[in-house]
Amino acid sequence: MASPLLYRAMRDDRGLPALGRSGRALGVRLGFDVEPDLGGRLGPDSGGLSVAIDDPVPLPGHRRPPECSAGTARDPLWVLDATALGPELVYRPLPAAPELFGRIEPACRLTVGEFEGALAATRARWRRVVVITRDRRRW
Protein backbone atom coordinates (compact mmCIF):
# COMPACT_ATOMS: atom_id res chain seq x y z
CA MET A 1 0.00 0.00 0.00
CA ALA A 2 1.35 3.43 -0.93
CA SER A 3 2.09 6.05 1.67
CA PRO A 4 -0.67 8.66 1.94
CA LEU A 5 -0.27 12.13 0.49
CA LEU A 6 -1.14 14.82 3.03
CA TYR A 7 -2.78 18.06 1.82
CA ARG A 8 -3.07 21.38 3.63
CA ALA A 9 -3.67 24.99 2.57
CA MET A 10 -1.04 27.32 4.08
CA ARG A 11 0.32 30.80 3.46
CA ASP A 12 3.33 30.99 1.17
CA ASP A 13 6.54 32.38 2.66
CA ARG A 14 9.06 32.76 -0.16
CA GLY A 15 8.19 29.45 -1.77
CA LEU A 16 7.73 27.48 1.45
CA PRO A 17 4.80 27.02 3.81
CA ALA A 18 4.66 29.81 6.40
CA LEU A 19 5.42 28.81 9.98
CA GLY A 20 3.24 29.88 12.89
CA ARG A 21 0.50 29.06 15.36
CA SER A 22 -2.31 29.50 12.89
CA GLY A 23 -4.80 27.43 10.95
CA ARG A 24 -3.19 28.96 7.85
CA ALA A 25 0.40 27.93 8.64
CA LEU A 26 2.67 24.99 9.29
CA GLY A 27 2.01 24.94 13.00
CA VAL A 28 -0.61 24.24 15.64
CA ARG A 29 -2.82 26.38 17.85
CA LEU A 30 -2.55 25.66 21.55
CA GLY A 31 -5.89 24.78 23.11
CA PHE A 32 -7.42 24.18 19.68
CA ASP A 33 -5.27 21.79 17.61
CA VAL A 34 -3.30 20.45 20.58
CA GLU A 35 -3.75 20.43 24.33
CA PRO A 36 -0.46 20.07 26.22
CA ASP A 37 -0.52 18.26 29.55
CA LEU A 38 0.27 20.07 32.81
CA GLY A 39 3.99 19.58 32.13
CA GLY A 40 3.67 21.29 28.73
CA ARG A 41 4.16 18.07 26.79
CA LEU A 42 2.32 16.46 23.91
CA GLY A 43 2.15 12.84 22.90
CA PRO A 44 0.58 10.53 20.37
CA ASP A 45 -3.19 11.03 20.17
CA SER A 46 -2.95 14.51 21.72
CA GLY A 47 -3.91 16.32 18.51
CA GLY A 48 -1.80 17.87 15.81
CA LEU A 49 -1.68 19.49 12.38
CA SER A 50 -4.86 18.72 10.43
CA VAL A 51 -4.54 17.42 6.86
CA ALA A 52 -6.65 15.85 4.13
CA ILE A 53 -5.58 12.42 2.89
CA ASP A 54 -4.77 11.68 -0.76
CA ASP A 55 -7.30 14.21 -2.10
CA PRO A 56 -7.64 17.92 -1.23
CA VAL A 57 -11.32 18.16 -2.25
CA PRO A 58 -12.67 17.07 1.19
CA LEU A 59 -10.92 20.05 2.84
CA PRO A 60 -13.45 22.57 4.18
CA GLY A 61 -14.32 25.25 1.61
CA HIS A 62 -12.45 27.95 3.54
CA ARG A 63 -9.30 25.77 3.34
CA ARG A 64 -9.53 24.98 -0.41
CA PRO A 65 -8.33 27.41 -3.10
CA PRO A 66 -11.09 28.59 -5.47
CA GLU A 67 -9.75 26.44 -8.31
CA CYS A 68 -10.07 23.35 -6.14
CA SER A 69 -13.73 22.46 -6.17
CA ALA A 70 -15.00 26.03 -5.59
CA GLY A 71 -13.10 26.66 -2.37
CA THR A 72 -12.68 30.12 -0.86
CA ALA A 73 -9.18 29.90 0.70
CA ARG A 74 -6.71 32.68 0.00
CA ASP A 75 -3.77 30.37 0.55
CA PRO A 76 -2.11 27.91 -1.81
CA LEU A 77 -2.43 24.18 -1.39
CA TRP A 78 0.58 22.11 -0.31
CA VAL A 79 1.23 18.36 -0.34
CA LEU A 80 3.61 16.13 1.63
CA ASP A 81 4.24 12.41 1.35
CA ALA A 82 3.71 10.89 4.81
CA THR A 83 7.05 9.06 4.53
CA ALA A 84 8.78 12.48 4.70
CA LEU A 85 7.62 13.25 8.24
CA GLY A 86 10.76 12.27 10.11
CA PRO A 87 11.17 10.18 13.27
CA GLU A 88 9.47 12.56 15.73
CA LEU A 89 6.21 12.79 13.77
CA VAL A 90 3.51 10.35 12.80
CA TYR A 91 0.47 10.58 10.55
CA ARG A 92 -2.74 9.36 12.21
CA PRO A 93 -6.14 9.11 10.45
CA LEU A 94 -9.06 10.74 12.25
CA PRO A 95 -11.36 8.02 13.62
CA ALA A 96 -14.52 9.84 12.46
CA ALA A 97 -13.38 9.97 8.79
CA PRO A 98 -10.18 7.90 8.41
CA GLU A 99 -10.37 7.82 4.62
CA LEU A 100 -10.59 11.64 4.35
CA PHE A 101 -8.78 13.38 7.21
CA GLY A 102 -5.97 12.95 9.65
CA ARG A 103 -3.38 14.72 11.77
CA ILE A 104 0.36 14.98 11.90
CA GLU A 105 1.08 14.26 15.57
CA PRO A 106 4.07 13.71 17.83
CA ALA A 107 5.34 10.12 17.52
CA CYS A 108 6.53 10.26 21.15
CA ARG A 109 6.31 12.61 24.14
CA LEU A 110 7.55 16.07 23.06
CA THR A 111 7.39 19.57 24.45
CA VAL A 112 5.33 22.01 22.40
CA GLY A 113 8.59 23.60 21.22
CA GLU A 114 10.03 20.24 20.14
CA PHE A 115 6.84 19.43 18.26
CA GLU A 116 6.87 22.81 16.53
CA GLY A 117 10.52 22.23 15.63
CA ALA A 118 9.73 18.80 14.17
CA LEU A 119 6.92 20.32 12.07
CA ALA A 120 9.24 23.13 10.93
CA ALA A 121 11.82 20.52 9.90
CA THR A 122 9.34 19.24 7.27
CA ARG A 123 8.95 22.70 5.72
CA ALA A 124 11.23 22.15 2.71
CA ARG A 125 9.58 18.79 1.97
CA TRP A 126 6.13 20.25 1.33
CA ARG A 127 5.42 20.89 -2.37
CA ARG A 128 3.07 23.55 -3.62
CA VAL A 129 0.27 21.98 -5.66
CA VAL A 130 0.02 23.31 -9.20
CA VAL A 131 -2.94 22.28 -11.33
CA ILE A 132 -3.54 23.29 -14.91
CA THR A 133 -7.28 23.77 -15.38
CA ARG A 134 -9.21 23.13 -18.59
CA ASP A 135 -8.78 26.75 -19.64
CA ARG A 136 -4.99 26.35 -19.09
CA ARG A 137 -4.89 28.49 -15.91
CA ARG A 138 -2.41 27.39 -13.26
CA TRP A 139 -3.07 27.44 -9.55
N, C-alpha and C positions, 0 to 999 in steps of 0.2 A: 504494500500500500504506500502511495506517495505521501510525502510530508505535506501538511496543509500549508496553503498560502494565507497569510494574515493581512487583512486590509484595514486601513484606518485613514480618515481624512485629518490632515494636520497642516498648520501653517508652514510655509516654505521659508527657510532661513538660509539664503545663499546656496540653494540647491540641495539642502538637507532638511529633514524635519526639524521644526523649531522645538527647543527644549523648554519645559516649564510645567508648573502645576495647573494645568488647564485641560479642559476637554478637547481643546484644539491644538494640543501639543504632544510631544513624546514625553509624557510624565503623568503622574496621578495626583488627584485631589484628595487631601487628607480629610477623613470623615465622610467622603462620598465614594471614591473608588476603592480606597483602602482604609482600614481602621486599625492603627497600631495598638498593640497591647500596652499595659501600664508601663512596661519597660521601654516603650518606643520601638518595638520590633514587629516585624511582619513575618509571616510564614506561608507555606502552601495553604491554599484555600482561604486566604485572608483578603482576597480581592486583588485587583490589579488593573492593567491597561486593557480596556475593552477593544475588541477587534471583531471583524466579520471573517468567516472562514470560507476560503476558496471562491467567493463571489461577493463583490461589493454591493450588489443590488439590495440585499436585505438590510443594509445600514439604514438608520432612520433618515428621513428626508433631509433634515437639517445637517446631516453628516455626509450626504452624497452631493458631489458637484452636479450642477444642472444638466450636464451632458450624460450623466449616469442615471438613467431612469427618472428624469424630472426632479432631481434633488435640488436643494436650495443652499447647500454649503458654499461658503466663500473660499474654502481651502481646497488645495489639490489632494488627490487620493494617492496613497502610498501603499506599497506591498512589501512583505518580508516573508521569506521562506522560514518556516518554524525551525528548521535545522540550524539556522543562523543565530539562534538566541544566545548561545553561550552557556556555560555550566551553572551560572547562578539563577537562570531563568527557566521557566517551563511554561508551555502552552497548555491550558486546561479548558475544554469545552464547557459551556454553561449548561447545567443540568436541564434547565427549562427548554432549551433549543440547541442541543449539542451539534446539530448539523448546520446551524447558521451562525452562532456566536460563541465567543470564548473570551478568555483573558490571558494576558501574559502576566504571570505571577512569580514570586520568589520560589526557587526550587528548594530552598532551605531557609532557616531563620536568618533574617537580615535586618539591620536597622533601616529606617526610611532612607537615610542618606546612601547606604550601600545599595539598596534597591534602585534608587534614582540613578546611581552611578552605573549599575548594570544595564538599565534601560538606555542610558546615554551611550554606553559602549556599543549598542546596536545601531546607532544613528547612521553611520556610513553604509550600513547593509540594507537599509530601506531603499527602495527604488520608486521613483515617481511614476505613476501609471499614465501612459500616454495612449489614447485611443483615437484612431482616425474614423470619424463618423462618415455616414453615407455621402454627405456633401463635402467631404475631404477636409473638414475642420479637425484640428487636433485639440485635445484637452488632456 
